[in-house]
Amino acid sequence: MDIRHLRYFVTVADHGSITRAAEELGMEQPPLSQQIKQLEQKLGVALFERQTRGVKLTEIGATLLPRARTILDLQAQFLVTAHGLARGELGHIRLGLAGAVPLLPLIPLAIRRFRESAPDVTLSLEESNTPALCAALHDHSTDLAIIRPPVPDPTRLSVFHLLDEPTVIALPRGHRLAHQPVISLDMVAKDPLIIFPRELGPGFHDAILSAYQLAGVTPPLGQQAPQIAGTVPLVAAGLGVSVVPRSLSQIHAGGVTFHTLSEPAPRATLAVAIRSSQNMPLVSRFVKILRTACRKWENMSLEDQFPAADV
């Protein structure tokens, strides 16, 4: 049965007249009468009683009318949903965030801009490490992820560079260099370096150690932190110093001061990863907004990038 037959049925029932229904539908009366007869034949029931002036629903027709309306409403909802999904205006996105990424002011701002552009989209966030997020992409439990490259297994993934975040050095309060606004790595050469396990973010991990090497020093390695943001509490406990993304300076942890690093200073690179086979307009829309926001962010001054940073 063609869905348009139900539309004809509902329109005739609403008007109580095939003539007036035909006018609303933009068609001639004879073809509409024929379509109603075909529908009745397919259903094996009479829907209308033909009267001198107009038509009247039979008891069966009156019973079927609300069900026909429901089907037409569902069709309309289906079309609205399909078109919304095609335009990236409806649906659900599962976004993964690497460690400490939510602390970068740009990221919540980009998410807000996306939500403003697509208010009917629901968004769920999960914070984890880069290897776990890439595994989630592979098993389809995450739609896209903001990661710290490189990815452990780039197979079937597309990775797009977002930005290179500057770093700062975190010192325990009362450190001999706590009064220095700018610190070079050779000045903390003998302080234990608190760092996270390499497998959680090999790119940033190696960038930190390479910066020390370029400065001509090899720091003693202190206690490992379970994640990037976990280095700050260990510094506060007086266990050493740590090189962290500048966004972590927004953690108002007692017992820690953050200081600008002179060159050579590592950068904390961020990228967005998606499945190469993904064809979700929602994901493409989010990635576009995110990359645009990142390009604008990199052209800002340091003060505008980190308006609340305590460095």
N, C-alpha and C positions, 0 to 999 in steps of 0.2 A: 504494500500500500504506500502510495506517495504521500509524503508529509503535507503536500499542498492540499490534498483532499480534506485533511483535518482543518486546515485554515478555511477552506470553502465552507465546511460544515459549521464551524464556529461563527463565521461571518453571517451566514444565512440565519442561524439561530438568533444572533444578536439583533438582526434587523426584522426578523419575522417576515421577510420578503426576499425572494430571489432577485427581483428587479433592483431593489435598493442595495442588496449585497453586491450585485454585479457592478453597480455604479462605483461602490467603494473599492472593489477589487480591480476596477479598470478593465472590465471585460464585458462582452455581450451576454444577455440573459440566456439564450439557447445553449451556448457552450457550458455555462455554469449549471443549468438544469441537468445537462447530460453528465457532468462530473458528479453531481450529487447522486444521480441514479446509479452511476458506476460504483460509487462508494457503498451505496445500499446493497447492490448486488454482491460486492465482495464480502461485505459483512453478513449478508443473509438476513438483514433486518430492515424494517422501515424506520427511517429517522424522523420523517416529517409526514404530517397529514396535509394534503393539498386542499386549500380552501379557496373560496371565490376571491377573497382578497388576501393574498399572502399565504404563508404556511405556518403550521403549528407543530411543535415538537411532539413526537409520540412519547409514551412513557419510557420506552427503551432509549429514544433519543435524549430525553431529559437526564437519564441515568448516565449516558455516555458523554454528555457535554462537559462536565467538570474534568473528566479524565482526558478528554481531548485538549482542554485548556492547559492541563498539567504538562502534557506532552509538548505542546507548543512553547510553554514557558521554559521547559528543560532545553528545548532546541535553541531558544534565544540565549539562555545562560551558557550553553555549550559554545555557541558562536562568539559570545562576548569573551569567554575564557580563552578560546583558541586564538582570537585576535589579540587579546592582551598578552598571552604567552609569546606570540609571534613578534610583538613589538617590545618585549622585555618589560612589560608593565604589570604582569601578574606572575605568581609562583612563589617558590621558596629557594633560597640560596644557603648553602652550608659553606661558611668561610673559615678556613684555618689560618691561624696566626702563629708565627714563630715566636720564641721566647722574647719578651720585652717589647715586641712590636706594638702592642696597644698603647704603650707609653709615649710613642712618637705622636705629637699633637696632630700631625697631618692625617694619620690613619682614622681616628674618630671623625675628623672633619670630612674626609672622603666618604666614609660610611654615611654620615649625615646628608651629604649632598646626594648620594644615591637614593637614600630613603625619601628625600624631598622630591626627587624626580620620579620615583616609583613608590608612592605611599601604600599601595596595595600588595607590595612584595614583603614577605616575611624573611627575616635574616637570622640565622643562628651562627654563633661564634664559638670556636674551640681553639684554645691556646695549647700548643705543644711544641715539639722540636722539629727541625726540618726533616730528618729521616722519617719520623712518624707521620708527618703531614704528607710527604710524598707517597708513603705506603697507603695512606687514606685515599689519596687521589687514584692510585692504581686499583684499589678495591671498591671505588665508587662510593665511599662513605663521606667524601668531601668533594665539593664542586670546584673550588679553587683555593689557593693558599698563598699567603704572603710569607716568603721563606728567606733564609739566609743562604745564598748559593755558595758552592755548587750543590746540585742535587745528587744524592747517592746513586740513583738509577734513572737516568734521563729518558729511558725507553718509553715511548708513547706519551711523553710530556712535552709541552711547549713552555718555555721559560722566558719571561720578558723582564729586562732590567728596569728597576724603578728609581733607585737613588743610592747615593753613597753618603751615609750619615757620618758626621764627624764624631770623634771620640773624646772623652775626658778621662782623667785619672782620679780615682776615688782614694782618699787617704783617711785613716782613722783620725778623729778629732784629737788635737794635741800633738799631731805629728810635727816633726821638726820643720817641715816645709809647708805647714798649714797656712802660713801667712803669705805664701808665694801665689800670685794669681796665675802665673804661667810656669809650667814645669816641663823639663826635658827628661827623657827616659833614663839618661845617664845619671841624673840626680837621685833616682830611686833604684839604682843598680843593685844595691845590697838588700833591698826590702823584698820579702817573700811575695811572689806574684800569685795572687788568687785568680784562678781561671777555671772555666768549665771544661768538661770532658770533650776532647776533640770530635768524637763521633756525633755530638749534638749540633755542631756547627763548624765543620772543618775549615771553611773559608775564612770566617772571622777569627777562629782560633789561630790559624796559620798567619793571618795578617798581624795579629798582636805580637807573636814571637818574631816575625820578620822585622817588625818595627824596632824591637829591642836589638836584633842583630845589626840592623842598619845604624843604630846608635852606638854600636861597638860594645855592647854589654850583654851578658847572659845572666838573667836574674835567677835566684833560687826559687824553685817552684814551691808554693805553699799549699794549703789545703784546697782540694778541688770543690767547686760549688756544683750543686745538682743541676743548675741551669744558669743562664746569663744573669737574670735579675737576682739570683741567689748569691751573687758575689758581694752585693752591697751589705747584707747583714754580717757576713764574715769579716768584711773590712771594719764594720762598726765594732766587732768584737776584738779588734786589734790584732788579727791574724795575718795582716799583710796589706798590700795595695792591689788595686785592680784597674785595668783599662776597660772602660765600658762605653756603650753608645751614649751620646750626649743626652738622649731622652731620659736615661736613667737618673740624671741629676734632678729630675722632677720628683723623685722619691724623697720625701722629706723624712729621711731616717736619722734619728738622733745618733750622734757619734761619728758622722761621716761628713767630709767636705769634698767638693768636686772642683777640679782645677783644669784649665785649658792646657792641652798638650802642645808643645812646640814640635816642629817637624824634626825627624820623621814620625808622623802620627798615623796610625792605621785608620781605615775607614770601615764602617759597618755597612756592608752592601745589602740591599734588600731587592728582591725580585718577586714577581707573581708567577705562579705555576698553575697551569690548567692541563687537562687531558687534551692531547692533540686531536682526538676524535670528537671532542665535545661540540655540540651544535645548539647549545642553549642560548637564545638571545639574551636572557637575563645575565648570564655569565659574561658574555661579550660586552654588554652595556656597563656592567660593573667595572670590568677591566679598563674600558675606555675612560670612564670617569676617574678611576684611580690613577692611570698613567698621566692623564691631563693634570690632575692635582699635583702629582709628583714633579712634573716639569715646571709648574709654576713655583712649587716649593723650593726647588734647587736654584731658582733665580732670585730668591728672597735674601735679605741680609740675615746674619746669624741671629740677631735680636728678634727679627720677625719669625724666624723658623722656630725658635724656642722662647716664646714670650715669658714663660714662667720659670725658665731654667735658673737654678741657683748656682751659678758658676762665676 
